[in-house]
Amino acid sequence: MFNGREDIRKRLFEIVEKFRNKGAISPDKAMSAQELDLPPKFGEAMKRRLGRSGIIIEVNGKYYLSEERLKEIQSRQQQGRTFPHSPNRMMTLRMLRIGTMLLVVILFLMNIFIQSWEIRVLSASILVVWIIITLFQIYQLSKIHNRMSR
């Protein structure tokens, strides 16, 4: 149904206009997909990101446009905060976790050949840092999940 960001925005704008033109902007004025003349794959899109966005709400098999949610999303876009999480942030956390664990493994292997309490303390400290990074990544993923489920 959608190919690329611009196409998504264009199709979403077209769908929003259909809802506005037909007056389906409140629960009591909700209409079926056929009444709104929506594309055949609209139902599939509602099961994915379109439905999770909260812009279009389903009530008993009928749909209406949530102007409040649409304005909220548009204001986020204007502020440059469409997605508060950044894929780069998650990639950075993954790389940090991999690097830290690699360092811990190297230090533990070094400790086999050079038995030193300094290496053990350093290994334990870096392991604690790895645990903190892991917990922070889990926290970030839960925030992303909560935002997507709204």
Buried (B, 14 or more C-beta within 10 A) or exposed (E): EBEEEEEBEEBBEEBBEBBEEBEBBEEEEBBEBEEBEBBEEBBEBBEEEBBEBBBBBEEEEBBBBBBEBBEEBEEEEEEEEEEEEEEEEBEEBEEBBEEBBEBBEEBBEBBEEEEEEEBEEBBEEBBEBBEEBBEEBEEBEEEBEEEEEE
